[in-house]
Amino acid sequence: MSLPRPLRLFLLTLAVLFGILLILLYTLTWRPAAREDAALSCNAQTAKLQPGQALKVMTWNVQYLAGKRYVFWYDLPGGDGPDERPSREDLATTLDEVVRVLRDEQPDVVLLQELHDGARASDYQDQLALLQERLADLYPCASQAFYWKAGFVPHPRILGSVGMKLGTLSRFQIARAERVQLPTPGSDPLSRQFQLKRALLISYLPIRGSGELVMINTHFDAFAQGDDTMQRQVAMTDGLLQQLQSAGTPWVLGGDLNLLPPGQFQHLPEDQRGWYASDSELQDLARRYPMIPSLQQSSGARQADWYTHYPNDPAAKGPDRTLDYLFYSPRLTPLASQVRQHDTQGISDHLPVIGRFFLPSHE
């Protein structure tokens, strides 16, 4: 028995609309591979690292150059902050400030998080390219990897394109770079297409006559409490580091891990604690590898010197927690470390963490 013509037309219309929806979903969203080459630009004549040399590394979440004059909609526990984007003037001012700090510190390698590229909220800027233009004399090499990209996100506070990436700037040659996908939070199949897809950006810096140094840049998940996302991201990262350890390859991992050191959870206001685990997943890495700041520094009497996050929440009067770290291979010899707090609190909601090391000498 054939269906009535009106019903057939209705079903055909539904099928066409569903097909159009699938095509739009496919073209507007992004499906990265589990492991793939990352974008890399590097002059072949760039100097290589030397065995035994000193190396200065900085990690900094620059909050897409938005500055500190806003309370964005996602900055408050209720997701009801008033602001949706920074002004064009603030984007320009913050770019100037980030360049100022980098020129003053002149780290050899810079690991940057929350760089926008093609996002409506920041006038579609390629922020890594803007930094490269201003810092070309210092950093001839750069690698990059997206961890959020969509042509249109149908969230009422976004309603436009998004693009956010990790960027690594280097004074020394980067031979290759790759993007490794981190585990993602569970969600329904539709929402998952528009969500962030956190990653590791791995850059391989050759050491003249002595292998290579592996630089790992990352930004772990936020707002992931209630499931095992953070544990899975830590476990996957730990697995990579153990492989490098077994191979005898020196490495540095840096980024915004969104993980508290032990003891800081109890210092947070009640309405801020829901974003973190009371028994921090950070301990799984801290037990295995040396880190900046150390657990003693970030949990001790002078822990405020090592705070790296200054929330945009108006209730916060200054930096009040540590979320950003440098982990490093035991084959590196630490020289010095600090969080640059004195002149960076108006630039981003995160502060730069800096470490200096000696590379291994020829054995």
ChimeraX attribute file (.defattr): number of C-alpha atoms within 10 A of each C-alpha:
attribute: neighborCount
match mode: 1-to-1
recipient: residues
	/A:1	3
	/A:2	5
	/A:3	8
	/A:4	8
	/A:5	9
	/A:6	9
	/A:7	10
	/A:8	12
	/A:9	12
	/A:10	11
	/A:11	12
	/A:12	12
	/A:13	12
	/A:14	12
	/A:15	12
	/A:16	12
	/A:17	12
	/A:18	12
	/A:19	12
	/A:20	12
	/A:21	12
	/A:22	12
	/A:23	11
	/A:24	13
	/A:25	17
	/A:26	13
	/A:27	12
	/A:28	16
	/A:29	20
	/A:30	19
	/A:31	11
	/A:32	15
	/A:33	10
	/A:34	11
	/A:35	13
	/A:36	13
	/A:37	15
	/A:38	18
	/A:39	16
	/A:40	18
	/A:41	17
	/A:42	19
	/A:43	14
	/A:44	12
	/A:45	9
	/A:46	15
	/A:47	15
	/A:48	18
	/A:49	22
	/A:50	19
	/A:51	18
	/A:52	15
	/A:53	12
	/A:54	17
	/A:55	18
	/A:56	18
	/A:57	23
	/A:58	28
	/A:59	28
	/A:60	23
	/A:61	25
	/A:62	22
	/A:63	18
	/A:64	26
	/A:65	24
	/A:66	25
	/A:67	23
	/A:68	19
	/A:69	14
	/A:70	18
	/A:71	19
	/A:72	19
	/A:73	17
	/A:74	17
	/A:75	17
	/A:76	18
	/A:77	15
	/A:78	9
	/A:79	10
	/A:80	13
	/A:81	16
	/A:82	14
	/A:83	14
	/A:84	14
	/A:85	18
	/A:86	20
	/A:87	16
	/A:88	12
	/A:89	10
	/A:90	16
	/A:91	20
	/A:92	13
	/A:93	15
	/A:94	21
	/A:95	21
	/A:96	15
	/A:97	19
	/A:98	18
	/A:99	17
	/A:100	14
	/A:101	16
	/A:102	17
	/A:103	13
	/A:104	9
	/A:105	14
	/A:106	17
	/A:107	23
	/A:108	18
	/A:109	20
	/A:110	25
	/A:111	30
	/A:112	27
	/A:113	25
	/A:114	24
	/A:115	25
	/A:116	27
	/A:117	23
	/A:118	18
	/A:119	23
	/A:120	18
	/A:121	21
	/A:122	21
	/A:123	15
	/A:124	14
	/A:125	18
	/A:126	18
	/A:127	22
	/A:128	22
	/A:129	15
	/A:130	12
	/A:131	17
	/A:132	17
	/A:133	11
	/A:134	15
	/A:135	16
	/A:136	13
	/A:137	9
	/A:138	17
	/A:139	25
	/A:140	21
	/A:141	22
	/A:142	26
	/A:143	26
	/A:144	27
	/A:145	27
	/A:146	25
	/A:147	26
	/A:148	23
	/A:149	26
	/A:150	23
	/A:151	19
	/A:152	19
	/A:153	19
	/A:154	11
	/A:155	9
	/A:156	7
	/A:157	15
	/A:158	16
	/A:159	13
	/A:160	15
	/A:161	20
	/A:162	23
	/A:163	23
	/A:164	23
	/A:165	25
	/A:166	27
	/A:167	24
	/A:168	27
	/A:169	28
	/A:170	23
	/A:171	22
	/A:172	24
	/A:173	24
	/A:174	30
	/A:175	17
	/A:176	17
	/A:177	24
	/A:178	20
	/A:179	27
	/A:180	21
	/A:181	19
	/A:182	25
	/A:183	21
	/A:184	20
	/A:185	21
	/A:186	12
	/A:187	10
	/A:188	7
	/A:189	8
	/A:190	9
	/A:191	11
	/A:192	14
	/A:193	19
	/A:194	22
	/A:195	18
	/A:196	19
	/A:197	22
	/A:198	24
	/A:199	28
	/A:200	27
	/A:201	29
	/A:202	25
	/A:203	28
	/A:204	19
	/A:205	21
	/A:206	20
	/A:207	20
	/A:208	13
	/A:209	11
	/A:210	15
	/A:211	14
	/A:212	21
	/A:213	21
	/A:214	21
	/A:215	25
	/A:216	25
	/A:217	28
	/A:218	29
	/A:219	23
	/A:220	22
	/A:221	22
	/A:222	14
	/A:223	14
	/A:224	18
	/A:225	14
	/A:226	12
	/A:227	10
	/A:228	14
	/A:229	20
	/A:230	28
	/A:231	15
	/A:232	16
	/A:233	23
	/A:234	19
	/A:235	17
	/A:236	17
	/A:237	19
	/A:238	16
	/A:239	12
	/A:240	10
	/A:241	25
	/A:242	14
	/A:243	11
	/A:244	16
	/A:245	15
	/A:246	8
	/A:247	9
	/A:248	13
	/A:249	17
	/A:250	20
	/A:251	24
	/A:252	21
	/A:253	23
	/A:254	28
	/A:255	26
	/A:256	27
	/A:257	21
	/A:258	22
	/A:259	23
	/A:260	22
	/A:261	24
	/A:262	18
	/A:263	16
	/A:264	19
	/A:265	21
	/A:266	10
	/A:267	11
	/A:268	13
	/A:269	11
	/A:270	9
	/A:271	10
	/A:272	13
	/A:273	15
	/A:274	16
	/A:275	16
	/A:276	19
	/A:277	17
	/A:278	15
	/A:279	12
	/A:280	17
	/A:281	23
	/A:282	20
	/A:283	15
	/A:284	13
	/A:285	16
	/A:286	15
	/A:287	10
	/A:288	14
	/A:289	15
	/A:290	17
	/A:291	22
	/A:292	23
	/A:293	26
	/A:294	18
	/A:295	18
	/A:296	12
	/A:297	16
	/A:298	24
	/A:299	18
	/A:300	14
	/A:301	9
	/A:302	11
	/A:303	18
	/A:304	16
	/A:305	18
	/A:306	28
	/A:307	25
	/A:308	28
	/A:309	22
	/A:310	20
	/A:311	20
	/A:312	23
	/A:313	17
	/A:314	11
	/A:315	9
	/A:316	11
	/A:317	10
	/A:318	15
	/A:319	20
	/A:320	19
	/A:321	23
	/A:322	27
	/A:323	21
	/A:324	27
	/A:325	27
	/A:326	25
	/A:327	22
	/A:328	23
	/A:329	23
	/A:330	17
	/A:331	16
	/A:332	20
	/A:333	15
	/A:334	19
	/A:335	12
	/A:336	11
	/A:337	20
	/A:338	15
	/A:339	22
	/A:340	19
	/A:341	17
	/A:342	8
	/A:343	10
	/A:344	16
	/A:345	19
	/A:346	16
	/A:347	23
	/A:348	25
	/A:349	21
	/A:350	28
	/A:351	28
	/A:352	26
	/A:353	27
	/A:354	23
	/A:355	24
	/A:356	19
	/A:357	20
	/A:358	16
	/A:359	22
	/A:360	20
	/A:361	12
	/A:362	10
	/A:363	5
